[in-house]
């Protein structure tokens, strides 16, 4: 039985410890006039992820979404949310750990951030905003390709 115990300890382990809103900002700089506009706003979404260790086998990932809605040249609203999660990740090789933090954790956090954005936009007096899903694997691969291209000699 003691021979099986090290194998069990070597098994990869992933657990969500906590998901929370770390920061939330909502701005409606052109109120009340912006509410008289009849055009649909143009939506721009910026995404940023950041991960790092908290302690041994415990990591925090932050997903930052910045949503800017403009009607003509005026900002209708600006919402920024930093959705964070604490994850216990054990027994993963470095490459797999990096991918888990860059792809898996943001995939878990995105639906929560999406709900926070929708509620914030609704609370600001606008129709709810449903953000489209994000392909974090593609974003990660693009970042890896850019990093490799930057390291290659000219």
CNS distance restraints for C-alpha pairs under 8 A (distance, minus, plus):
assign (resid   1 and name CA) (resid   5 and name CA) 6.69 0.50 0.50
assign (resid   2 and name CA) (resid   6 and name CA) 7.36 0.50 0.50
assign (resid   3 and name CA) (resid   7 and name CA) 7.35 0.50 0.50
assign (resid   4 and name CA) (resid   8 and name CA) 6.34 0.50 0.50
assign (resid   5 and name CA) (resid   9 and name CA) 6.29 0.50 0.50
assign (resid   6 and name CA) (resid  10 and name CA) 6.14 0.50 0.50
assign (resid   7 and name CA) (resid  11 and name CA) 6.52 0.50 0.50
assign (resid   9 and name CA) (resid  91 and name CA) 7.90 0.50 0.50
assign (resid  10 and name CA) (resid  91 and name CA) 5.75 0.50 0.50
assign (resid  11 and name CA) (resid  91 and name CA) 6.22 0.50 0.50
assign (resid  12 and name CA) (resid  89 and name CA) 7.55 0.50 0.50
assign (resid  12 and name CA) (resid  90 and name CA) 5.70 0.50 0.50
assign (resid  12 and name CA) (resid  91 and name CA) 4.70 0.50 0.50
assign (resid  12 and name CA) (resid  92 and name CA) 5.67 0.50 0.50
assign (resid  13 and name CA) (resid  88 and name CA) 7.48 0.50 0.50
assign (resid  13 and name CA) (resid  89 and name CA) 5.53 0.50 0.50
assign (resid  13 and name CA) (resid  90 and name CA) 4.98 0.50 0.50
assign (resid  13 and name CA) (resid  91 and name CA) 6.55 0.50 0.50
assign (resid  13 and name CA) (resid  92 and name CA) 7.83 0.50 0.50
assign (resid  14 and name CA) (resid  87 and name CA) 7.05 0.50 0.50
assign (resid  14 and name CA) (resid  88 and name CA) 5.64 0.50 0.50
assign (resid  14 and name CA) (resid  89 and name CA) 4.60 0.50 0.50
assign (resid  14 and name CA) (resid  90 and name CA) 6.63 0.50 0.50
assign (resid  15 and name CA) (resid  87 and name CA) 5.67 0.50 0.50
assign (resid  15 and name CA) (resid  88 and name CA) 5.07 0.50 0.50
assign (resid  15 and name CA) (resid  89 and name CA) 6.59 0.50 0.50
assign (resid  16 and name CA) (resid  85 and name CA) 7.37 0.50 0.50
assign (resid  16 and name CA) (resid  86 and name CA) 6.33 0.50 0.50
assign (resid  16 and name CA) (resid  87 and name CA) 4.71 0.50 0.50
assign (resid  16 and name CA) (resid  88 and name CA) 6.45 0.50 0.50
assign (resid  17 and name CA) (resid  85 and name CA) 7.43 0.50 0.50
assign (resid  17 and name CA) (resid  86 and name CA) 5.29 0.50 0.50
assign (resid  17 and name CA) (resid  87 and name CA) 5.28 0.50 0.50
assign (resid  17 and name CA) (resid  88 and name CA) 6.57 0.50 0.50
assign (resid  18 and name CA) (resid  85 and name CA) 5.48 0.50 0.50
assign (resid  18 and name CA) (resid  86 and name CA) 5.07 0.50 0.50
assign (resid  18 and name CA) (resid  87 and name CA) 7.14 0.50 0.50
assign (resid  19 and name CA) (resid  83 and name CA) 7.53 0.50 0.50
assign (resid  19 and name CA) (resid  84 and name CA) 5.83 0.50 0.50
assign (resid  19 and name CA) (resid  85 and name CA) 4.27 0.50 0.50
assign (resid  19 and name CA) (resid  86 and name CA) 6.48 0.50 0.50
assign (resid  19 and name CA) (resid 109 and name CA) 7.43 0.50 0.50
assign (resid  20 and name CA) (resid  83 and name CA) 6.03 0.50 0.50
assign (resid  20 and name CA) (resid  84 and name CA) 5.40 0.50 0.50
assign (resid  20 and name CA) (resid  85 and name CA) 6.21 0.50 0.50
assign (resid  21 and name CA) (resid  81 and name CA) 7.23 0.50 0.50
assign (resid  21 and name CA) (resid  82 and name CA) 6.05 0.50 0.50
assign (resid  21 and name CA) (resid  83 and name CA) 4.59 0.50 0.50
assign (resid  21 and name CA) (resid  84 and name CA) 5.98 0.50 0.50
assign (resid  21 and name CA) (resid 113 and name CA) 7.95 0.50 0.50
assign (resid  22 and name CA) (resid  81 and name CA) 7.69 0.50 0.50
assign (resid  22 and name CA) (resid  82 and name CA) 5.36 0.50 0.50
assign (resid  22 and name CA) (resid  83 and name CA) 5.79 0.50 0.50
assign (resid  22 and name CA) (resid  84 and name CA) 6.04 0.50 0.50
assign (resid  23 and name CA) (resid  80 and name CA) 7.85 0.50 0.50
assign (resid  23 and name CA) (resid  81 and name CA) 5.69 0.50 0.50
assign (resid  23 and name CA) (resid  82 and name CA) 4.99 0.50 0.50
assign (resid  23 and name CA) (resid  83 and name CA) 7.21 0.50 0.50
assign (resid  24 and name CA) (resid  79 and name CA) 7.47 0.50 0.50
assign (resid  24 and name CA) (resid  80 and name CA) 5.75 0.50 0.50
assign (resid  24 and name CA) (resid  81 and name CA) 4.49 0.50 0.50
assign (resid  24 and name CA) (resid  82 and name CA) 6.41 0.50 0.50
assign (resid  25 and name CA) (resid  78 and name CA) 7.83 0.50 0.50
assign (resid  25 and name CA) (resid  79 and name CA) 5.60 0.50 0.50
assign (resid  25 and name CA) (resid  80 and name CA) 5.15 0.50 0.50
assign (resid  25 and name CA) (resid  81 and name CA) 6.46 0.50 0.50
assign (resid  26 and name CA) (resid  77 and name CA) 7.23 0.50 0.50
assign (resid  26 and name CA) (resid  78 and name CA) 5.79 0.50 0.50
assign (resid  26 and name CA) (resid  79 and name CA) 4.58 0.50 0.50
assign (resid  26 and name CA) (resid  80 and name CA) 6.66 0.50 0.50
assign (resid  26 and name CA) (resid 120 and name CA) 6.81 0.50 0.50
assign (resid  26 and name CA) (resid 121 and name CA) 7.79 0.50 0.50
assign (resid  26 and name CA) (resid 124 and name CA) 7.47 0.50 0.50
assign (resid  27 and name CA) (resid  77 and name CA) 5.54 0.50 0.50
assign (resid  27 and name CA) (resid  78 and name CA) 5.10 0.50 0.50
assign (resid  27 and name CA) (resid  79 and name CA) 6.47 0.50 0.50
assign (resid  27 and name CA) (resid 124 and name CA) 8.00 0.50 0.50
assign (resid  28 and name CA) (resid  75 and name CA) 7.45 0.50 0.50
assign (resid  28 and name CA) (resid  76 and name CA) 5.99 0.50 0.50
assign (resid  28 and name CA) (resid  77 and name CA) 4.56 0.50 0.50
assign (resid  28 and name CA) (resid  78 and name CA) 6.61 0.50 0.50
assign (resid  28 and name CA) (resid 124 and name CA) 7.18 0.50 0.50
assign (resid  29 and name CA) (resid  75 and name CA) 6.80 0.50 0.50
assign (resid  29 and name CA) (resid  76 and name CA) 7.10 0.50 0.50
assign (resid  29 and name CA) (resid  77 and name CA) 6.90 0.50 0.50
assign (resid  30 and name CA) (resid  34 and name CA) 5.48 0.50 0.50
assign (resid  30 and name CA) (resid  74 and name CA) 7.16 0.50 0.50
assign (resid  30 and name CA) (resid  75 and name CA) 6.67 0.50 0.50
assign (resid  30 and name CA) (resid  76 and name CA) 6.40 0.50 0.50
assign (resid  31 and name CA) (resid  35 and name CA) 6.63 0.50 0.50
assign (resid  31 and name CA) (resid  76 and name CA) 7.80 0.50 0.50
assign (resid  32 and name CA) (resid  36 and name CA) 7.54 0.50 0.50
assign (resid  33 and name CA) (resid  37 and name CA) 7.34 0.50 0.50
assign (resid  34 and name CA) (resid  74 and name CA) 7.89 0.50 0.50
assign (resid  34 and name CA) (resid  76 and name CA) 6.00 0.50 0.50
assign (resid  37 and name CA) (resid  71 and name CA) 7.71 0.50 0.50
assign (resid  39 and name CA) (resid  71 and name CA) 6.67 0.50 0.50
assign (resid  40 and name CA) (resid  71 and name CA) 6.86 0.50 0.50
assign (resid  41 and name CA) (resid  69 and name CA) 5.48 0.50 0.50
assign (resid  41 and name CA) (resid  70 and name CA) 5.05 0.50 0.50
assign (resid  41 and name CA) (resid  71 and name CA) 4.69 0.50 0.50
assign (resid  41 and name CA) (resid  72 and name CA) 7.86 0.50 0.50
assign (resid  41 and name CA) (resid  76 and name CA) 7.14 0.50 0.50
assign (resid  42 and name CA) (resid  69 and name CA) 5.39 0.50 0.50
assign (resid  42 and name CA) (resid  70 and name CA) 5.18 0.50 0.50
assign (resid  42 and name CA) (resid  71 and name CA) 6.33 0.50 0.50
assign (resid  43 and name CA) (resid  67 and name CA) 6.86 0.50 0.50
assign (resid  43 and name CA) (resid  68 and name CA) 5.79 0.50 0.50
assign (resid  43 and name CA) (resid  69 and name CA) 4.53 0.50 0.50
assign (resid  43 and name CA) (resid  70 and name CA) 6.68 0.50 0.50
assign (resid  44 and name CA) (resid  67 and name CA) 5.71 0.50 0.50
assign (resid  44 and name CA) (resid  68 and name CA) 5.20 0.50 0.50
assign (resid  44 and name CA) (resid  69 and name CA) 6.39 0.50 0.50
assign (resid  45 and name CA) (resid  65 and name CA) 6.73 0.50 0.50
assign (resid  45 and name CA) (resid  66 and name CA) 5.60 0.50 0.50
assign (resid  45 and name CA) (resid  67 and name CA) 4.59 0.50 0.50
assign (resid  45 and name CA) (resid  68 and name CA) 6.53 0.50 0.50
assign (resid  46 and name CA) (resid  64 and name CA) 7.98 0.50 0.50
assign (resid  46 and name CA) (resid  65 and name CA) 5.76 0.50 0.50
assign (resid  46 and name CA) (resid  66 and name CA) 5.06 0.50 0.50
assign (resid  46 and name CA) (resid  67 and name CA) 6.57 0.50 0.50
assign (resid  47 and name CA) (resid  63 and name CA) 7.25 0.50 0.50
assign (resid  47 and name CA) (resid  64 and name CA) 5.76 0.50 0.50
assign (resid  47 and name CA) (resid  65 and name CA) 4.91 0.50 0.50
assign (resid  47 and name CA) (resid  66 and name CA) 6.62 0.50 0.50
assign (resid  48 and name CA) (resid  63 and name CA) 5.90 0.50 0.50
assign (resid  48 and name CA) (resid  64 and name CA) 5.07 0.50 0.50
assign (resid  48 and name CA) (resid  65 and name CA) 6.70 0.50 0.50
assign (resid  49 and name CA) (resid  61 and name CA) 7.03 0.50 0.50
assign (resid  49 and name CA) (resid  62 and name CA) 5.58 0.50 0.50
assign (resid  49 and name CA) (resid  63 and name CA) 4.60 0.50 0.50
assign (resid  49 and name CA) (resid  64 and name CA) 6.18 0.50 0.50
assign (resid  49 and name CA) (resid 102 and name CA) 7.21 0.50 0.50
assign (resid  49 and name CA) (resid 106 and name CA) 7.19 0.50 0.50
assign (resid  50 and name CA) (resid  61 and name CA) 5.65 0.50 0.50
assign (resid  50 and name CA) (resid  62 and name CA) 5.22 0.50 0.50
assign (resid  50 and name CA) (resid  63 and name CA) 6.72 0.50 0.50
assign (resid  50 and name CA) (resid 102 and name CA) 7.86 0.50 0.50
assign (resid  51 and name CA) (resid  59 and name CA) 6.92 0.50 0.50
assign (resid  51 and name CA) (resid  60 and name CA) 5.54 0.50 0.50
assign (resid  51 and name CA) (resid  61 and name CA) 4.20 0.50 0.50
assign (resid  51 and name CA) (resid  62 and name CA) 6.27 0.50 0.50
assign (resid  51 and name CA) (resid 101 and name CA) 6.29 0.50 0.50
assign (resid  51 and name CA) (resid 102 and name CA) 7.46 0.50 0.50
assign (resid  52 and name CA) (resid  59 and name CA) 5.55 0.50 0.50
assign (resid  52 and name CA) (resid  60 and name CA) 5.61 0.50 0.50
assign (resid  52 and name CA) (resid  61 and name CA) 6.68 0.50 0.50
assign (resid  53 and name CA) (resid  57 and name CA) 7.47 0.50 0.50
assign (resid  53 and name CA) (resid  58 and name CA) 5.94 0.50 0.50
assign (resid  53 and name CA) (resid  59 and name CA) 4.28 0.50 0.50
assign (resid  53 and name CA) (resid  60 and name CA) 6.27 0.50 0.50
assign (resid  54 and name CA) (resid  58 and name CA) 5.42 0.50 0.50
assign (resid  54 and name CA) (resid  59 and name CA) 5.16 0.50 0.50
assign (resid  54 and name CA) (resid  60 and name CA) 6.37 0.50 0.50
assign (resid  55 and name CA) (resid  59 and name CA) 7.06 0.50 0.50
assign (resid  57 and name CA) (resid  88 and name CA) 5.55 0.50 0.50
assign (resid  57 and name CA) (resid  89 and name CA) 5.29 0.50 0.50
assign (resid  57 and name CA) (resid  90 and name CA) 5.55 0.50 0.50
assign (resid  58 and name CA) (resid  86 and name CA) 6.85 0.50 0.50
assign (resid  58 and name CA) (resid  87 and name CA) 5.67 0.50 0.50
assign (resid  58 and name CA) (resid  88 and name CA) 4.56 0.50 0.50
assign (resid  58 and name CA) (resid  89 and name CA) 6.31 0.50 0.50
assign (resid  59 and name CA) (resid  86 and name CA) 5.64 0.50 0.50
assign (resid  59 and name CA) (resid  87 and name CA) 5.23 0.50 0.50
assign (resid  59 and name CA) (resid  88 and name CA) 6.37 0.50 0.50
assign (resid  59 and name CA) (resid  89 and name CA) 7.33 0.50 0.50
assign (resid  60 and name CA) (resid  84 and name CA) 6.87 0.50 0.50
assign (resid  60 and name CA) (resid  85 and name CA) 5.57 0.50 0.50
assign (resid  60 and name CA) (resid  86 and name CA) 4.49 0.50 0.50
assign (resid  60 and name CA) (resid  87 and name CA) 6.23 0.50 0.50
assign (resid  61 and name CA) (resid  84 and name CA) 5.60 0.50 0.50
assign (resid  61 and name CA) (resid  85 and name CA) 5.43 0.50 0.50
assign (resid  61 and name CA) (resid  86 and name CA) 6.61 0.50 0.50
assign (resid  61 and name CA) (resid  87 and name CA) 7.85 0.50 0.50
assign (resid  61 and name CA) (resid 101 and name CA) 6.71 0.50 0.50
assign (resid  61 and name CA) (resid 105 and name CA) 6.58 0.50 0.50
assign (resid  61 and name CA) (resid 106 and name CA) 7.23 0.50 0.50
assign (resid  62 and name CA) (resid  82 and name CA) 6.20 0.50 0.50
assign (resid  62 and name CA) (resid  83 and name CA) 5.70 0.50 0.50
assign (resid  62 and name CA) (resid  84 and name CA) 4.28 0.50 0.50
assign (resid  62 and name CA) (resid  85 and name CA) 6.57 0.50 0.50
assign (resid  62 and name CA) (resid 106 and name CA) 7.65 0.50 0.50
assign (resid  63 and name CA) (resid  81 and name CA) 7.95 0.50 0.50
assign (resid  63 and name CA) (resid  82 and name CA) 5.60 0.50 0.50
assign (resid  63 and name CA) (resid  83 and name CA) 5.22 0.50 0.50
assign (resid  63 and name CA) (resid  84 and name CA) 6.15 0.50 0.50
assign (resid  63 and name CA) (resid 106 and name CA) 6.19 0.50 0.50
assign (resid  63 and name CA) (resid 109 and name CA) 6.88 0.50 0.50
assign (resid  63 and name CA) (resid 110 and name CA) 7.34 0.50 0.50
assign (resid  63 and name CA) (resid 113 and name CA) 7.83 0.50 0.50
assign (resid  64 and name CA) (resid  80 and name CA) 7.02 0.50 0.50
assign (resid  64 and name CA) (resid  81 and name CA) 5.65 0.50 0.50
assign (resid  64 and name CA) (resid  82 and name CA) 4.39 0.50 0.50
assign (resid  64 and name CA) (resid  83 and name CA) 6.35 0.50 0.50
assign (resid  65 and name CA) (resid  79 and name CA) 7.90 0.50 0.50
assign (resid  65 and name CA) (resid  80 and name CA) 5.59 0.50 0.50
assign (resid  65 and name CA) (resid  81 and name CA) 5.46 0.50 0.50
assign (resid  65 and name CA) (resid  82 and name CA) 6.65 0.50 0.50
assign (resid  65 and name CA) (resid 113 and name CA) 7.51 0.50 0.50
assign (resid  66 and name CA) (resid  78 and name CA) 7.28 0.50 0.50
assign (resid  66 and name CA) (resid  79 and name CA) 5.82 0.50 0.50
assign (resid  66 and name CA) (resid  80 and name CA) 4.36 0.50 0.50
assign (resid  66 and name CA) (resid  81 and name CA) 6.71 0.50 0.50
assign (resid  67 and name CA) (resid  78 and name CA) 5.66 0.50 0.50
assign (resid  67 and name CA) (resid  79 and name CA) 5.13 0.50 0.50
assign (resid  67 and name CA) (resid  80 and name CA) 6.24 0.50 0.50
assign (resid  68 and name CA) (resid  75 and name CA) 7.12 0.50 0.50
assign (resid  68 and name CA) (resid  76 and name CA) 7.77 0.50 0.50
assign (resid  68 and name CA) (resid  77 and name CA) 6.07 0.50 0.50
assign (resid  68 and name CA) (resid  78 and name CA) 4.59 0.50 0.50
assign (resid  68 and name CA) (resid  79 and name CA) 6.63 0.50 0.50
assign (resid  69 and name CA) (resid  75 and name CA) 5.88 0.50 0.50
assign (resid  69 and name CA) (resid  76 and name CA) 5.36 0.50 0.50
assign (resid  69 and name CA) (resid  77 and name CA) 5.34 0.50 0.50
assign (resid  69 and name CA) (resid  78 and name CA) 6.37 0.50 0.50
assign (resid  70 and name CA) (resid  74 and name CA) 5.43 0.50 0.50
assign (resid  70 and name CA) (resid  75 and name CA) 4.34 0.50 0.50
assign (resid  70 and name CA) (resid  76 and name CA) 5.14 0.50 0.50
assign (resid  70 and name CA) (resid  77 and name CA) 7.20 0.50 0.50
assign (resid  71 and name CA) (resid  75 and name CA) 6.38 0.50 0.50
assign (resid  71 and name CA) (resid  76 and name CA) 6.24 0.50 0.50
assign (resid  77 and name CA) (resid 121 and name CA) 7.78 0.50 0.50
assign (resid  77 and name CA) (resid 124 and name CA) 7.99 0.50 0.50
assign (resid  79 and name CA) (resid 117 and name CA) 6.82 0.50 0.50
assign (resid  79 and name CA) (resid 120 and name CA) 7.36 0.50 0.50
assign (resid  79 and name CA) (resid 121 and name CA) 7.41 0.50 0.50
assign (resid  80 and name CA) (resid 117 and name CA) 7.82 0.50 0.50
assign (resid  81 and name CA) (resid 113 and name CA) 6.77 0.50 0.50
assign (resid  81 and name CA) (resid 116 and name CA) 7.47 0.50 0.50
assign (resid  81 and name CA) (resid 117 and name CA) 7.09 0.50 0.50
assign (resid  82 and name CA) (resid 113 and name CA) 7.63 0.50 0.50
assign (resid  83 and name CA) (resid 109 and name CA) 6.54 0.50 0.50
assign (resid  83 and name CA) (resid 110 and name CA) 7.90 0.50 0.50
assign (resid  83 and name CA) (resid 112 and name CA) 7.29 0.50 0.50
assign (resid  83 and name CA) (resid 113 and name CA) 5.64 0.50 0.50
assign (resid  84 and name CA) (resid 109 and name CA) 6.93 0.50 0.50
assign (resid  85 and name CA) (resid 105 and name CA) 7.60 0.50 0.50
assign (resid  85 and name CA) (resid 109 and name CA) 6.93 0.50 0.50
assign (resid  87 and name CA) (resid 105 and name CA) 7.93 0.50 0.50
assign (resid  89 and name CA) (resid  97 and name CA) 7.72 0.50 0.50
assign (resid  92 and name CA) (resid  96 and name CA) 5.88 0.50 0.50
assign (resid  92 and name CA) (resid  97 and name CA) 5.55 0.50 0.50
assign (resid  93 and name CA) (resid  97 and name CA) 6.06 0.50 0.50
assign (resid  94 and name CA) (resid  98 and name CA) 6.13 0.50 0.50
assign (resid  95 and name CA) (resid  99 and name CA) 6.30 0.50 0.50
assign (resid  96 and name CA) (resid 100 and name CA) 6.03 0.50 0.50
assign (resid  97 and name CA) (resid 101 and name CA) 6.21 0.50 0.50
assign (resid  98 and name CA) (resid 102 and name CA) 6.11 0.50 0.50
assign (resid  99 and name CA) (resid 103 and name CA) 5.56 0.50 0.50
assign (resid  99 and name CA) (resid 104 and name CA) 7.08 0.50 0.50
assign (resid  99 and name CA) (resid 140 and name CA) 7.74 0.50 0.50
assign (resid 100 and name CA) (resid 104 and name CA) 4.63 0.50 0.50
assign (resid 100 and name CA) (resid 105 and name CA) 6.21 0.50 0.50
assign (resid 101 and name CA) (resid 105 and name CA) 5.26 0.50 0.50
assign (resid 101 and name CA) (resid 106 and name CA) 7.30 0.50 0.50
assign (resid 102 and name CA) (resid 106 and name CA) 6.51 0.50 0.50
assign (resid 102 and name CA) (resid 136 and name CA) 7.26 0.50 0.50
assign (resid 102 and name CA) (resid 137 and name CA) 7.83 0.50 0.50
assign (resid 102 and name CA) (resid 140 and name CA) 6.44 0.50 0.50
assign (resid 103 and name CA) (resid 107 and name CA) 6.14 0.50 0.50
assign (resid 103 and name CA) (resid 136 and name CA) 5.16 0.50 0.50
assign (resid 103 and name CA) (resid 137 and name CA) 5.45 0.50 0.50
assign (resid 103 and name CA) (resid 140 and name CA) 6.86 0.50 0.50
assign (resid 104 and name CA) (resid 108 and name CA) 6.42 0.50 0.50
assign (resid 105 and name CA) (resid 109 and name CA) 6.28 0.50 0.50
assign (resid 106 and name CA) (resid 110 and name CA) 5.84 0.50 0.50
assign (resid 106 and name CA) (resid 136 and name CA) 7.04 0.50 0.50
assign (resid 107 and name CA) (resid 111 and name CA) 7.64 0.50 0.50
assign (resid 107 and name CA) (resid 136 and name CA) 6.81 0.50 0.50
assign (resid 108 and name CA) (resid 112 and name CA) 7.86 0.50 0.50
assign (resid 109 and name CA) (resid 113 and name CA) 6.32 0.50 0.50
assign (resid 110 and name CA) (resid 114 and name CA) 5.95 0.50 0.50
assign (resid 110 and name CA) (resid 134 and name CA) 8.00 0.50 0.50
assign (resid 111 and name CA) (resid 115 and name CA) 6.26 0.50 0.50
assign (resid 112 and name CA) (resid 116 and name CA) 6.34 0.50 0.50
assign (resid 113 and name CA) (resid 117 and name CA) 6.17 0.50 0.50
assign (resid 114 and name CA) (resid 118 and name CA) 6.20 0.50 0.50
assign (resid 114 and name CA) (resid 130 and name CA) 7.04 0.50 0.50
assign (resid 114 and name CA) (resid 131 and name CA) 6.20 0.50 0.50
assign (resid 115 and name CA) (resid 119 and name CA) 6.15 0.50 0.50
assign (resid 116 and name CA) (resid 120 and name CA) 6.03 0.50 0.50
assign (resid 117 and name CA) (resid 121 and name CA) 6.06 0.50 0.50
assign (resid 117 and name CA) (resid 129 and name CA) 7.18 0.50 0.50
assign (resid 118 and name CA) (resid 122 and name CA) 6.18 0.50 0.50
assign (resid 118 and name CA) (resid 128 and name CA) 5.03 0.50 0.50
assign (resid 118 and name CA) (resid 129 and name CA) 4.90 0.50 0.50
assign (resid 118 and name CA) (resid 130 and name CA) 6.23 0.50 0.50
assign (resid 119 and name CA) (resid 123 and name CA) 6.01 0.50 0.50
assign (resid 119 and name CA) (resid 128 and name CA) 6.80 0.50 0.50
assign (resid 120 and name CA) (resid 124 and name CA) 6.14 0.50 0.50
assign (resid 121 and name CA) (resid 125 and name CA) 6.71 0.50 0.50
assign (resid 121 and name CA) (resid 126 and name CA) 5.65 0.50 0.50
assign (resid 121 and name CA) (resid 127 and name CA) 6.93 0.50 0.50
assign (resid 121 and name CA) (resid 128 and name CA) 5.88 0.50 0.50
assign (resid 121 and name CA) (resid 129 and name CA) 6.61 0.50 0.50
assign (resid 122 and name CA) (resid 126 and name CA) 5.06 0.50 0.50
assign (resid 122 and name CA) (resid 127 and name CA) 5.53 0.50 0.50
assign (resid 122 and name CA) (resid 128 and name CA) 4.97 0.50 0.50
assign (resid 122 and name CA) (resid 129 and name CA) 7.72 0.50 0.50
assign (resid 135 and name CA) (resid 139 and name CA) 6.55 0.50 0.50
assign (resid 136 and name CA) (resid 140 and name CA) 6.03 0.50 0.50
assign (resid 137 and name CA) (resid 141 and name CA) 6.19 0.50 0.50
assign (resid 138 and name CA) (resid 142 and name CA) 6.14 0.50 0.50
assign (resid 139 and name CA) (resid 143 and name CA) 6.21 0.50 0.50
assign (resid 140 and name CA) (resid 144 and name CA) 6.16 0.50 0.50
assign (resid 141 and name CA) (resid 145 and name CA) 6.11 0.50 0.50
assign (resid 142 and name CA) (resid 146 and name CA) 6.12 0.50 0.50
assign (resid 143 and name CA) (resid 147 and name CA) 6.04 0.50 0.50
assign (resid 144 and name CA) (resid 148 and name CA) 6.13 0.50 0.50
assign (resid 145 and name CA) (resid 149 and name CA) 6.05 0.50 0.50
assign (resid 146 and name CA) (resid 150 and name CA) 6.15 0.50 0.50
assign (resid 147 and name CA) (resid 151 and name CA) 6.43 0.50 0.50
assign (resid 148 and name CA) (resid 152 and name CA) 6.43 0.50 0.50
